[in-house]
Amino acid sequence: MAYPQPPTLSPADTATVGAWYAQFVAIYPEFAAAPVATVYTAIGSALIRTPVDVWGDHHALGVFALAAHLTAMAPGGEAMRLSGETTIYQKERDRLNRIVASGFRVAGLPPT
């Protein structure tokens, strides 16, 4: 599956965030009824916290897992929480973190 390129989060990139939103709802259809502004904000925050040069091929999945967690933690997402501040989406993000962080890597350098 091809994922859209990350936006710079400027107003000119609204269409790009919309493309991320469309993919997000396709992967996590349980968020189709969530307020669009909440999901857009979660995607924007997840993009900032998931740098492409570190996440590489797992970038989109990391963004979507974190955005799903942040959306579930927003007001109204109580039904999607496991306990306290944990969601199944955070567990997926943690799993992806372990994949991305395994082995020696230097952020910003191209792979050899």
C-alpha distances in whole Angstrom, upper triangle without the diagonal:
4,6,10,13,15,18,22,23,25,26,25,21,22,19,17,17,17,13,13,15,13,10,12,14,12,11,15,17,20,20,20,24,24,26,23,25,25,21,21,23,22,18,21,23,20,18,22,22,19,20,17,19,20,17,15,11,12,13,10,11,15,15,14,16,19,19,19,22,23,23,25,27,28,31,30,28,30,29,26,28,29,32,33,30,28,25,22,20,22,22,19,19,22,20,18,21,22,19,19,23,24,26,27,25,27,25,25,25,23,22,24
4,7,9,12,15,19,20,22,23,22,18,19,16,14,15,15,11,11,14,13,10,13,15,13,13,16,18,21,21,21,24,24,25,22,24,24,20,20,22,21,17,19,21,18,17,20,21,17,18,15,17,19,16,14,11,12,12,9,11,15,14,14,17,19,18,19,22,23,23,25,28,28,31,31,28,31,31,27,29,31,33,34,31,29,26,24,21,23,24,20,20,23,22,18,21,23,20,19,23,24,26,27,25,25,23,22,23,21,21,23
4,7,9,12,15,17,19,20,19,15,16,14,11,12,12,9,8,11,10,8,10,13,12,11,15,17,20,18,18,22,21,22,19,21,21,17,16,18,17,13,15,17,15,13,16,17,14,15,12,16,17,14,12,10,11,9,7,9,12,11,11,14,16,15,16,19,20,20,22,24,25,28,28,26,29,28,25,27,28,31,31,28,26,24,22,19,21,22,18,17,21,20,17,19,22,19,18,22,23,25,26,23,24,21,21,22,20,20,24
4,6,9,12,14,16,17,15,12,13,10,7,9,10,6,6,10,10,8,11,14,13,14,16,18,21,19,19,22,21,21,18,19,20,16,14,17,16,12,13,16,14,12,15,17,14,14,12,16,17,15,14,13,13,11,8,12,14,12,12,16,17,15,17,20,20,20,23,25,25,28,28,26,29,29,26,28,30,32,32,29,28,25,24,21,22,24,21,19,23,23,19,21,24,22,20,23,25,27,28,25,25,22,21,22,21,21,25
4,6,10,12,14,16,14,10,12,11,7,9,11,9,8,12,13,12,13,17,17,17,19,21,23,21,21,24,23,23,20,20,20,17,15,17,16,13,13,15,14,10,13,15,13,12,10,13,15,13,12,12,13,10,9,13,14,12,13,17,17,16,18,21,21,21,24,25,25,29,29,27,31,31,28,29,31,33,33,29,28,26,25,22,23,25,22,20,23,23,19,20,23,21,19,22,24,26,26,22,22,19,17,19,18,19,23
4,7,8,11,13,13,9,11,11,7,8,11,10,8,11,13,12,13,16,17,17,18,21,23,20,21,23,22,21,18,18,18,15,13,14,13,10,9,12,10,7,9,12,10,9,8,12,14,12,12,13,13,9,9,12,12,10,12,15,14,13,17,19,18,19,22,23,23,26,27,25,28,29,26,27,29,31,30,27,26,24,24,20,21,23,20,18,21,22,18,19,22,21,18,21,24,25,25,22,21,17,16,19,18,20,24
4,5,8,10,9,6,8,9,6,6,10,10,9,12,14,14,14,17,19,19,20,22,24,21,21,23,21,20,17,16,17,15,12,13,13,10,8,11,11,8,10,13,12,12,11,15,17,16,16,17,17,13,12,16,15,12,14,17,16,15,18,20,18,19,22,23,22,25,27,26,29,30,27,28,31,32,31,28,27,26,26,22,23,25,23,20,24,25,21,22,25,24,21,24,27,28,28,24,23,20,18,21,21,23,27
4,5,9,9,7,10,11,9,9,13,13,12,15,17,18,18,21,22,22,23,25,27,23,24,26,23,22,19,17,18,17,13,13,14,12,9,11,12,9,9,13,13,12,12,15,17,17,17,19,19,15,15,18,17,14,17,19,18,16,20,21,19,20,24,24,23,26,28,27,30,32,29,30,32,33,32,28,29,27,28,24,24,27,25,22,25,26,23,23,26,25,22,24,28,29,28,25,23,19,18,21,21,24,27
4,7,8,6,8,10,9,8,11,13,12,13,16,17,16,19,21,21,22,23,25,21,22,23,20,19,16,14,15,14,10,10,12,10,7,9,11,9,9,13,14,13,15,17,19,19,19,21,20,16,16,18,17,14,16,19,17,15,18,20,17,18,21,22,20,23,25,24,28,29,27,28,30,31,30,26,27,26,27,23,23,26,24,22,25,26,24,23,27,27,24,26,29,31,30,27,25,22,21,24,24,27,30
4,5,5,7,10,10,10,13,15,14,16,18,20,19,22,24,25,25,26,27,24,24,25,23,20,17,15,17,16,13,13,15,13,10,13,15,13,12,16,17,17,18,20,22,22,23,24,24,20,19,22,21,18,19,22,20,18,22,23,21,21,25,25,23,25,27,27,30,32,30,31,34,35,33,30,30,29,30,27,27,30,28,25,28,30,27,27,31,30,27,29,32,34,33,30,28,24,23,26,26,29,33
4,5,6,9,10,10,12,14,15,15,18,20,20,21,24,25,25,26,27,23,23,24,22,19,16,14,16,16,12,13,16,14,12,15,17,15,15,19,20,20,21,23,25,25,25,26,26,22,21,24,23,20,21,24,22,19,22,24,21,21,25,25,23,25,27,27,30,32,30,31,35,36,34,31,32,30,31,28,28,32,30,27,31,32,30,30,33,33,30,32,35,37,37,33,32,28,26,30,30,32,36
4,6,8,9,10,12,13,14,16,18,19,20,22,24,25,26,26,28,25,24,25,24,21,18,16,19,18,14,15,18,16,14,17,19,16,17,20,21,20,20,23,25,25,25,26,25,22,21,24,24,20,21,25,23,21,24,26,24,23,27,28,26,28,29,29,33,34,32,34,37,38,37,33,34,32,33,29,30,33,31,29,32,33,30,30,34,33,30,33,36,37,37,33,31,28,26,29,29,31,34
4,5,5,6,9,10,11,12,14,16,16,18,20,21,22,23,25,22,21,23,21,19,16,15,17,15,12,13,15,13,11,14,15,13,14,18,18,17,17,20,22,21,21,22,22,18,17,20,20,17,18,21,20,18,21,23,21,21,24,25,24,26,27,27,30,31,29,31,34,35,34,31,31,29,29,26,27,29,27,25,28,30,27,27,30,29,27,29,32,34,34,30,29,25,24,27,26,28,32
4,5,5,6,9,10,10,12,14,15,16,18,20,20,21,22,19,18,20,18,16,12,12,14,13,9,12,14,12,11,14,15,14,15,19,19,19,19,23,24,23,23,23,23,19,17,20,20,17,17,21,20,17,19,22,20,19,22,23,21,24,24,24,28,29,27,29,32,34,33,29,30,28,28,25,26,29,27,25,28,30,27,28,31,30,28,31,34,36,36,32,31,28,27,29,29,31,34
4,5,5,6,9,10,10,13,14,15,17,19,20,20,22,19,18,20,19,17,13,14,16,14,11,14,16,13,13,17,17,15,17,20,20,20,20,23,25,23,23,23,22,19,17,20,21,17,17,21,20,18,20,23,21,20,23,25,23,26,26,26,29,30,28,30,33,35,34,31,31,29,28,25,27,29,27,25,29,30,27,28,32,30,28,31,34,36,36,33,32,28,27,30,29,30,34
4,5,5,6,9,10,11,12,14,15,17,18,19,21,19,18,20,19,18,14,14,16,14,11,13,14,11,11,14,14,12,14,17,16,17,16,19,21,19,19,19,19,16,13,16,17,14,14,18,18,15,18,21,20,19,22,24,23,25,26,25,29,29,27,28,31,33,33,29,29,27,26,23,24,27,24,22,26,27,24,25,28,27,25,28,30,32,32,29,28,25,24,26,25,27,30
4,5,5,6,9,10,10,12,14,15,16,17,19,16,15,17,16,15,11,11,12,10,7,10,11,8,8,11,12,10,13,15,15,16,16,19,21,19,19,19,18,15,13,15,15,12,12,16,15,12,15,17,16,15,19,20,19,22,22,21,25,26,23,25,28,30,29,26,26,23,23,20,21,24,22,20,24,25,22,23,27,26,24,26,29,32,32,29,28,25,24,27,26,28,31
4,5,5,6,9,10,10,12,14,15,15,17,14,13,15,14,13,10,11,13,10,8,11,12,10,11,14,14,13,16,18,18,19,19,22,24,21,22,21,20,17,14,16,17,14,13,17,17,14,15,19,17,16,19,21,20,22,22,21,25,25,23,25,28,31,30,27,27,24,24,21,23,25,23,22,26,26,24,25,29,28,26,29,32,34,35,32,31,28,27,30,29,30,34
4,5,5,6,9,10,11,13,14,15,17,15,14,17,16,16,13,14,15,12,11,14,14,11,12,16,15,13,16,19,17,18,17,21,22,20,19,18,18,15,12,14,16,13,12,16,17,14,16,19,18,17,20,22,22,24,24,23,26,26,24,26,29,31,31,28,27,24,24,20,22,25,22,21,25,25,22,24,27,26,24,27,30,32,33,30,30,26,26,28,27,28,31
4,5,5,6,9,10,11,12,13,16,13,13,16,15,15,12,13,13,10,9,12,11,8,10,12,11,10,14,15,14,15,15,18,19,17,17,16,15,12,9,11,12,9,9,12,13,10,12,15,15,14,17,19,19,22,22,20,24,24,21,23,25,28,28,25,24,21,20,17,19,21,18,17,21,21,19,20,24,22,21,24,27,29,30,27,27,24,24,26,25,26,29
4,5,5,6,9,10,10,11,13,10,10,12,11,11,8,10,11,7,7,10,10,8,10,13,12,12,15,17,16,18,18,22,22,19,20,19,17,15,12,13,14,11,9,13,13,10,11,14,14,12,15,17,17,19,19,17,21,21,19,21,24,26,26,23,22,20,19,16,18,21,19,18,22,22,20,22,25,24,23,26,29,31,32,30,30,27,27,29,28,29,33
4,5,5,6,9,10,10,13,11,9,13,13,13,11,13,14,11,10,14,14,11,14,17,15,15,19,20,19,20,20,23,24,21,21,19,18,16,13,14,16,13,11,14,16,13,13,17,17,15,17,20,19,22,21,19,23,22,20,23,25,28,28,26,25,22,21,18,21,23,20,20,23,24,22,24,27,26,25,28,30,33,34,32,32,29,29,31,30,30,33
4,6,5,6,8,10,13,11,11,15,15,16,13,16,16,12,12,15,14,11,14,16,14,14,18,18,17,18,17,21,21,18,18,16,15,13,10,10,13,11,9,12,14,12,12,16,16,15,17,20,20,23,22,20,23,22,20,22,24,27,28,25,23,20,19,16,18,20,17,17,21,21,18,21,24,22,21,25,27,29,31,28,29,26,26,28,27,27,30
4,5,5,6,8,10,8,9,12,12,13,11,13,13,9,10,13,11,9,12,14,12,12,16,16,15,18,17,21,21,17,18,17,14,13,9,9,11,9,6,9,11,8,8,12,13,11,13,16,16,19,18,16,19,19,16,18,21,23,24,21,20,16,15,12,15,17,14,14,18,18,17,19,22,21,20,23,26,29,30,28,29,26,26,29,28,28,31
4,5,5,5,8,6,6,9,10,12,10,13,13,9,11,14,13,11,15,17,15,16,19,20,19,21,21,25,24,21,22,20,18,17,13,13,15,13,9,12,13,11,10,13,14,12,13,17,16,18,17,15,18,17,15,18,21,24,24,22,21,17,16,14,17,19,16,17,21,21,19,22,25,24,24,27,29,32,34,32,32,30,30,32,31,31,35
4,6,6,9,9,9,12,13,15,14,17,17,13,14,17,16,14,17,19,17,18,21,22,20,22,21,25,25,21,21,19,17,17,13,12,15,14,11,13,15,13,12,16,17,15,16,20,20,22,20,18,21,20,17,20,22,26,27,24,22,19,17,15,18,20,17,18,21,21,19,22,25,23,24,27,29,32,33,31,33,30,31,32,31,30,34
4,6,9,9,10,14,14,17,15,18,17,13,15,17,15,13,17,18,15,16,20,20,18,20,20,23,22,19,19,17,15,14,11,10,12,12,8,10,13,12,10,13,15,14,15,18,19,21,20,17,20,18,16,18,20,23,24,22,20,16,14,12,15,16,13,14,18,17,16,19,21,20,20,24,25,28,30,29,30,28,29,30,29,28,32
4,5,6,8,11,11,14,14,16,14,11,14,16,13,13,16,17,15,17,20,19,18,21,21,25,24,20,21,19,17,16,13,11,13,12,8,9,12,10,8,11,13,11,11,15,16,18,16,14,16,15,12,15,17,20,21,19,17,13,12,10,14,15,13,14,17,17,17,19,22,21,22,25,26,30,32,30,32,29,30,32,31,31,34
4,5,5,8,10,13,13,16,15,12,15,17,15,15,19,20,18,20,23,23,22,25,25,28,27,24,25,23,20,20,16,15,17,16,12,13,15,13,10,14,15,13,13,17,17,18,16,14,17,15,13,16,18,22,23,21,19,16,14,13,17,18,16,18,21,21,20,23,25,25,25,28,30,33,36,34,35,33,34,36,35,34,37
4,6,7,8,12,13,16,14,12,15,17,15,15,19,20,18,20,23,23,22,26,26,30,28,25,26,25,22,21,18,16,18,17,13,13,15,13,10,12,14,11,10,14,14,15,13,11,13,11,9,13,15,19,20,19,17,13,13,12,15,17,16,17,20,21,21,23,26,26,26,29,31,34,36,35,36,34,35,37,36,36,39
4,5,5,8,9,12,10,8,12,13,12,12,16,17,16,18,21,20,20,24,24,28,27,24,25,24,21,20,17,16,17,15,11,12,13,10,8,11,11,8,9,12,12,13,11,9,13,12,10,13,16,19,20,18,17,14,14,12,15,17,16,17,20,21,21,23,25,26,26,28,30,34,36,34,35,32,33,36,35,35,39
4,6,8,8,12,11,9,12,15,14,14,17,19,18,19,22,23,23,26,26,30,29,26,27,25,23,22,18,18,19,17,14,15,16,13,11,14,15,11,12,16,15,16,13,12,16,15,14,17,20,23,23,22,21,17,17,16,19,21,19,20,24,24,23,26,29,28,28,31,33,37,38,36,37,34,35,37,37,37,40
4,6,8,11,11,10,13,15,15,16,19,20,20,22,24,25,25,28,29,32,32,29,30,29,26,25,21,21,22,19,16,17,18,15,13,15,15,11,12,15,13,13,11,11,14,13,13,16,20,22,23,21,21,18,18,17,20,22,22,22,25,26,26,28,31,31,31,33,36,39,41,39,40,37,38,40,40,40,43
4,6,9,7,7,10,12,11,13,16,16,17,19,21,21,22,25,26,30,29,27,28,27,25,23,20,19,20,17,15,15,15,12,11,13,12,8,9,12,10,10,8,9,12,12,12,15,18,20,20,19,19,16,17,15,18,21,20,20,23,25,24,26,29,29,29,31,34,37,39,37,37,34,35,38,38,38,42
4,6,5,7,9,10,11,13,14,16,17,19,20,21,22,25,27,30,30,28,29,29,26,24,21,21,21,18,16,17,17,13,13,14,13,9,11,13,10,10,10,11,14,15,15,17,21,22,22,20,21,19,20,18,20,23,22,22,25,27,26,27,31,31,30,32,35,39,40,37,38,34,35,38,38,39,42
4,5,5,6,9,10,10,12,14,15,16,18,20,21,23,24,28,28,26,27,26,24,22,19,19,20,16,15,17,16,12,12,15,13,10,13,15,12,13,13,13,17,18,17,19,23,25,24,22,22,20,21,18,20,23,22,22,25,27,25,26,30,30,29,31,34,37,38,36,36,32,33,36,35,36,40
4,5,5,6,9,10,10,12,14,15,17,18,20,22,24,27,27,25,27,27,25,22,20,20,20,16,15,17,16,12,13,15,12,10,13,14,11,13,13,14,18,19,18,20,24,25,24,21,22,20,22,19,21,24,23,22,25,27,26,26,30,30,29,31,34,37,38,35,35,31,32,35,35,36,40
4,6,5,6,9,10,11,12,14,16,17,18,21,23,26,26,24,26,26,23,21,18,19,18,15,14,15,13,10,10,12,9,7,10,10,8,9,10,11,14,16,15,16,20,21,20,17,18,17,18,16,17,21,20,19,22,24,23,24,27,28,27,29,32,35,36,33,33,30,31,34,34,35,39
4,5,5,6,9,10,10,12,14,15,16,19,20,24,23,21,23,23,20,18,15,15,15,12,10,12,11,7,8,10,8,6,10,11,9,12,12,11,15,16,14,16,19,21,20,18,18,16,17,14,16,19,18,17,20,22,20,21,25,25,24,26,29,32,33,31,31,28,29,32,32,32,36
4,5,5,6,9,10,10,12,14,15,17,19,22,22,20,22,22,20,17,15,16,15,12,11,14,12,9,11,13,11,9,13,14,12,15,16,15,19,20,18,20,23,24,23,20,21,19,20,17,18,21,20,18,22,23,22,22,26,26,24,27,30,32,33,30,30,27,27,30,30,31,35
4,5,5,6,9,10,11,12,14,17,19,22,22,20,22,23,21,17,16,17,16,12,12,14,11,8,11,12,9,9,12,12,10,13,15,15,18,20,18,19,22,23,21,18,19,18,20,16,17,20,20,18,21,23,21,21,25,26,24,26,29,32,32,29,29,26,26,29,30,31,35
4,5,5,6,9,10,11,12,15,17,20,20,18,20,21,18,15,13,14,12,9,9,10,8,5,8,8,6,6,10,10,9,12,14,13,16,17,15,16,19,20,19,16,16,15,16,13,13,17,16,14,17,19,18,18,22,22,21,23,26,29,29,27,27,24,25,28,28,29,33
4,5,5,6,9,10,10,13,14,18,17,16,17,18,15,12,10,12,11,7,7,10,8,5,8,10,9,9,12,13,13,16,17,16,19,20,17,18,21,23,22,18,18,16,17,13,14,17,16,14,17,19,17,17,21,21,19,21,25,27,28,25,25,22,23,26,26,27,30
4,5,5,6,9,10,12,14,17,17,16,18,19,17,13,12,14,13,9,10,13,10,8,12,13,11,11,15,15,14,18,19,18,21,23,20,21,24,25,23,20,20,19,20,16,17,20,19,16,19,21,19,19,22,22,20,22,26,28,28,25,24,21,21,24,25,26,30
4,5,5,6,9,11,14,17,16,15,18,19,17,14,13,14,12,9,11,12,9,7,11,11,9,11,14,13,13,16,18,17,20,22,19,19,22,22,21,17,18,17,18,15,14,18,17,14,17,19,17,16,20,21,19,20,24,26,26,24,23,20,21,24,25,26,30
4,5,5,6,9,11,14,14,12,15,16,13,10,10,10,8,5,8,8,6,5,9,10,8,10,13,13,14,18,19,17,20,21,18,18,20,21,20,17,16,15,16,12,12,15,14,11,14,16,14,13,17,17,15,17,21,23,24,21,21,18,19,22,23,24,27
4,5,5,7,9,12,12,11,13,14,12,9,9,11,9,6,9,11,9,8,12,13,12,14,17,17,17,21,22,20,23,25,22,22,24,25,24,20,20,19,19,15,15,18,16,13,16,18,15,14,18,18,15,17,21,23,23,20,20,16,17,20,20,21,25
4,6,7,10,12,12,12,14,16,15,11,12,14,11,9,12,13,11,11,15,15,13,15,18,18,18,21,24,22,24,26,23,23,25,26,24,20,21,20,21,17,16,19,18,15,17,19,16,15,19,19,16,17,21,23,23,20,19,15,15,19,20,22,25
4,6,10,12,10,10,13,15,13,10,12,13,9,8,11,12,9,10,13,13,12,15,17,16,17,21,23,21,23,25,22,21,23,23,22,18,18,18,19,15,14,16,15,12,13,16,13,12,15,16,13,14,18,20,20,18,17,14,15,19,20,21,25
4,6,9,8,7,10,12,10,7,9,10,7,6,10,10,9,10,13,14,13,16,18,18,19,23,25,22,24,26,22,22,23,24,23,20,19,18,18,15,14,16,14,10,12,14,11,10,14,13,11,12,16,18,18,15,15,12,13,16,17,18,22
4,6,6,6,8,11,10,7,10,12,10,9,13,14,12,14,17,17,17,19,22,22,23,27,28,26,28,29,26,26,27,28,27,23,23,22,22,18,17,19,17,14,15,17,13,12,15,15,11,13,16,17,17,14,13,9,10,13,14,15,19
4,5,5,5,8,9,6,9,11,10,10,13,15,14,15,18,19,19,21,24,24,25,29,30,28,30,31,27,28,29,30,30,26,25,24,23,19,19,20,18,15,17,17,14,13,16,14,11,13,16,17,17,13,13,9,9,12,12,13,17
4,6,6,9,10,9,12,14,13,13,17,18,17,19,22,22,22,25,27,27,28,32,33,31,33,34,30,30,31,32,32,28,27,26,25,22,21,22,20,17,18,18,15,14,16,14,11,12,15,15,14,10,9,6,6,8,8,10,14
4,6,9,9,8,12,13,11,12,16,16,15,17,20,20,20,23,25,25,27,30,32,29,31,32,28,28,28,29,29,25,24,24,23,20,18,19,17,14,15,15,12,10,12,11,7,9,11,12,11,8,8,5,7,9,10,11,14
4,6,5,5,9,9,8,9,12,13,13,15,17,18,19,21,23,23,25,29,30,27,29,29,26,25,26,27,27,24,22,21,20,17,16,17,14,12,13,13,9,9,11,9,6,9,11,13,13,11,11,9,11,12,12,12,16
4,5,5,9,10,10,12,14,15,16,17,20,20,21,23,25,26,28,31,32,29,32,32,28,28,29,31,31,27,25,24,23,19,19,20,17,14,16,15,11,12,14,11,8,11,13,14,14,11,12,10,11,11,10,10,13
4,6,8,9,10,11,13,14,16,17,19,20,22,23,25,26,28,31,32,29,31,31,27,28,28,30,31,27,25,23,21,19,19,19,16,14,16,15,11,12,14,11,9,13,14,15,16,14,15,14,14,15,13,12,15
4,6,5,6,9,10,11,12,14,15,17,18,20,21,23,24,28,28,25,27,27,23,24,24,26,27,24,21,20,18,15,15,15,12,10,12,11,8,9,11,9,7,11,13,15,16,14,16,14,16,17,15,14,18
4,6,5,6,9,10,11,12,14,15,16,18,20,21,23,26,27,24,27,27,23,24,25,27,26,23,21,20,18,15,15,16,13,11,13,13,9,10,13,11,9,13,15,17,18,15,16,13,14,16,15,15,19
4,5,5,6,9,10,10,12,14,15,16,18,20,21,24,25,22,25,25,21,22,23,26,26,23,21,19,17,14,15,16,13,11,14,14,11,13,16,14,12,16,18,20,21,19,20,17,18,20,18,18,22
4,5,5,6,9,10,10,12,14,15,16,18,20,23,23,20,23,22,19,19,20,23,23,20,18,16,14,11,12,13,9,8,12,11,8,11,13,12,11,15,17,19,21,19,21,18,20,21,20,20,23
4,5,5,6,8,10,11,12,14,15,17,18,22,23,20,22,22,18,18,19,21,21,18,16,14,13,10,10,11,8,6,9,10,7,8,11,11,9,12,15,18,19,17,18,16,18,20,20,19,23
4,6,5,6,8,10,10,12,14,15,16,20,21,18,21,21,18,18,20,22,22,18,17,15,14,11,11,13,11,9,12,13,10,11,15,14,13,15,18,21,22,20,20,17,19,21,21,21,25
4,6,5,6,9,10,10,12,14,15,19,19,16,19,19,15,16,18,21,21,18,16,13,12,9,10,12,10,9,13,13,11,13,16,16,15,18,20,23,25,23,24,21,22,24,24,24,27
4,6,5,6,9,10,11,12,14,18,18,15,17,17,13,14,15,17,18,15,12,10,9,5,7,9,6,5,9,10,9,11,14,14,14,16,18,22,24,22,23,21,23,25,25,24,28
4,5,5,6,8,10,10,12,16,17,14,16,17,14,13,15,17,16,13,12,10,10,7,7,10,9,6,9,12,10,11,14,15,14,16,19,22,23,22,23,20,22,24,25,25,28
4,5,5,6,8,10,11,14,15,12,15,16,13,14,16,18,17,14,13,11,12,8,9,13,11,10,13,15,14,14,18,18,17,19,22,26,27,25,25,22,24,26,27,27,31
4,6,5,6,9,10,13,13,10,13,13,10,11,13,16,16,13,12,9,9,6,8,11,10,10,13,14,14,15,18,19,19,21,23,27,28,27,28,25,27,29,29,29,33
4,5,5,6,9,12,13,9,11,12,9,9,11,13,12,9,8,6,8,5,6,9,9,8,11,13,13,14,17,18,18,20,22,26,27,26,27,25,27,29,30,30,33
4,5,5,6,10,12,9,11,13,11,11,13,14,13,10,10,9,11,9,9,12,13,11,14,16,16,16,19,21,20,21,24,28,29,27,28,25,27,30,30,31,34
4,5,5,8,9,7,10,11,9,10,14,15,14,12,12,10,12,10,11,14,14,14,16,19,18,19,22,23,23,24,27,31,32,30,31,28,29,32,33,33,37
4,5,8,8,4,7,8,6,7,10,12,12,10,9,7,10,8,10,13,13,13,16,18,18,19,22,23,23,25,27,31,33,31,32,30,31,34,35,35,38
4,7,8,6,7,10,8,7,10,11,9,7,8,8,11,10,10,13,15,14,16,19,19,19,22,24,24,25,27,31,32,31,32,29,31,34,35,35,39
4,6,6,8,11,10,10,14,14,13,11,12,12,15,13,13,17,18,17,19,22,22,22,25,27,26,27,30,34,35,33,34,31,32,36,36,37,40
4,6,7,10,11,11,15,15,13,12,14,14,17,16,17,20,21,20,22,25,25,26,29,30,30,31,34,37,39,37,37,35,36,39,40,41,44
4,6,8,9,10,14,15,14,14,15,14,16,16,17,20,21,21,23,25,26,27,29,31,31,32,35,38,40,38,39,36,38,41,41,42,45
4,6,6,7,11,12,12,11,12,10,12,12,14,16,17,18,20,22,22,23,26,27,28,29,32,35,37,35,36,34,36,38,39,39,42
4,5,5,9,9,9,10,11,10,12,13,14,16,18,19,20,22,23,24,26,28,29,30,32,36,38,37,38,36,38,40,41,41,44
4,6,8,10,11,12,12,10,11,13,15,16,17,19,20,22,23,25,27,28,29,30,33,36,38,38,39,37,39,41,42,41,44
4,7,9,11,11,9,7,8,9,11,12,14,15,17,18,20,21,23,24,25,27,29,33,35,34,35,33,35,38,38,37,41
4,6,7,7,6,5,7,9,10,11,13,14,15,17,19,20,22,24,25,25,28,31,33,33,34,32,35,37,38,37,40
4,7,8,6,5,7,10,10,10,13,15,15,16,19,19,21,23,24,25,27,30,33,33,34,33,35,38,38,37,40
4,6,6,7,10,12,12,12,15,16,16,18,20,21,22,24,26,26,28,31,33,33,35,34,36,39,39,39,42
4,6,9,12,13,12,13,16,17,16,19,21,21,22,25,26,26,28,31,33,33,34,33,35,38,39,39,42
4,7,10,11,9,11,14,13,13,16,18,17,19,22,23,23,25,28,30,30,31,29,32,34,35,35,38
4,7,8,6,8,11,11,11,13,15,15,17,20,20,21,23,26,29,28,30,28,31,33,34,33,37
4,5,5,7,9,10,11,13,14,15,17,19,20,21,23,27,29,28,30,28,31,33,33,33,36
4,5,5,6,9,10,11,13,14,16,17,19,20,21,25,28,27,29,28,30,32,32,31,34
4,5,5,6,9,10,11,12,14,15,16,18,20,24,26,25,27,25,27,29,29,28,32
4,5,5,6,9,10,10,12,14,15,16,18,22,24,23,25,23,26,28,28,28,31
4,5,5,6,9,10,11,13,14,15,17,21,23,23,25,24,27,28,29,27,30
4,5,5,6,9,10,11,12,14,16,19,22,21,23,22,25,26,26,25,28
4,5,5,6,9,10,10,12,14,18,20,19,21,19,21,23,24,23,26
4,5,5,6,9,10,10,12,16,18,18,20,19,22,24,24,23,26
4,5,5,7,9,10,11,15,18,18,20,20,22,24,24,22,25
4,5,5,6,8,10,13,16,15,18,17,19,20,20,19,22
4,5,5,6,8,12,14,13,15,14,17,19,19,18,21
4,6,5,6,10,12,13,16,16,19,20,20,19,21
4,6,5,9,12,12,15,15,18,18,18,16,18
4,6,8,10,9,12,11,14,15,15,13,16
4,6,8,8,10,11,14,15,16,15,17
4,7,8,12,13,16,16,17,14,16
4,6,10,12,15,15,15,13,14
4,7,10,13,12,13,11,12
4,6,9,8,10,9,11
4,6,6,9,9,11
4,6,8,10,13
4,7,9,12
4,6,9
4,6
4
